[in-house]
Amino acid sequence: MRSRFTAYVRGAGDYVASTWAEETRPADLAVDASGEPFTQLQILDTAGGGPFDAQGVVEFAAHYPGGVMRERSHFERRAGRWVYVDGVIR
């Protein structure tokens, strides 16, 4: 989760795409190359995601000037690495 947040801040679209499950990744995924104006990542809740888990959930708040975006994200471990599957914005 933290690495994906950093990728959005730095405009690293290739990393965002490579950590997104193929079956749910948008075909027109566009990450602003100049980066997103997020200023802080706050982890609100987690479930699973440990070293022996195949799935995990992270609820987070991404702060930006003028607001906060909250999401509950679902991740799966595939071939030894975590990928983002989907999320619900709250």
N, C-alpha and C positions, 0 to 999 in steps of 0.2 A: 504494500500500500504506500509506504513512504517513498519508495523508489519511483512509483508511478506519479505521485504528487510532484516530486522533483523534476521528473521528465516533462510534465505539463508546464511547470514554472520556467524551465529552460528551453522549451519549444522542441523537445526531442521526440518528434512524432514517430520515428522508426522504433524507438524503445516502447512507446505506448502501444503501437501495433503489435510488436513481438510479444508483449505480455498480456495480450487480449486473446481469449479463446476464439479460434478461427470461425466457429459456427455462429458466434454472436457479434463478431467484430463488424462494424459498418463498412460497407464497400467504399463509402465516400468519407472515411475518417479523415478529418482535417484538424491538425494541431497547429496553432499559430506559431510559426518559426521564431517569432520574437518573444514567445513565452506568454504565459497567462499571469495576470496580476495578483495571484494568490500570495498572501503574506504570512499565513500560518496554517498548519495542519494540526487538528485536535482529534485524537482518537477517543471516541465516546464509549464504544463497547466492542467487544470481540467475543467470538464463539468458535471453538475449534481452532484450526490453523497451527496446531502444535507439530512437533517433529514427527509424530506418528499418525497424524491426521491426513485424510485425503481431501477434506473440504474445510473451509473456514469462512467466517463472516466478519466483516469489519464495518462498524458504523463510525462515520467521521464527519467533521465539520471543516470545510475549507474556507478560510476567511479571505476576503478580498476587500479593497476599499469600497465602502458603502454597503457591505452585506456579508452574508454567510451562506454557503451551499452545504446542505447536509445530505448524505447518501448512506444507505445500508448496502454494502457491496458483497457479492458472493464470489469466492475464489475456489479453484480446484488445483490440486497438485497433479501435474501431468509430466511424465518422464523426468521426475525429480525436481521440477520447478513449478512455482505458483503462477497461475494465469487468472486474470479477471474474467468472470463469466457474465455477470450482469449485476445490476443494482437498481435500487428504488430511491429516487430523490424524495426527500421529506421536507 
